[in-house]
């Protein structure tokens, strides 16, 4: 897998994980008034796990943002160093997209 697809996969995984965390928090909040020692202990364990998961999400988001920023900077440097190559590649991609969309 190349870096772009790995970053996209990570981004989707982070988004999915955020949804799971939000759902788990809602479930914990909904069952907060239900008692029992076992349920209270389980709720505390789940809250600790959610706190750890949130910290990892923030960390992964920061890493993903940094790698994306690095890729953008590298692309910018490349385009400034090789402007005609970049124009040629952009024209080729535009031609290819035009040909593919014209067939439909």
WORAVEN-V774271 format. One record per helix or strand. SS is the DSSP state (h for helix, s for strand). FROM is the first residue (numbers start at 0). LEN is the number of residues. Records with the same first field share a line. If there is no record, write none. Layout:
BEGIN
SS->FROM-LEN ; FROM-LEN
END
This chain:
BEGIN
h->2-28 ; 36-45 ; 82-20
END
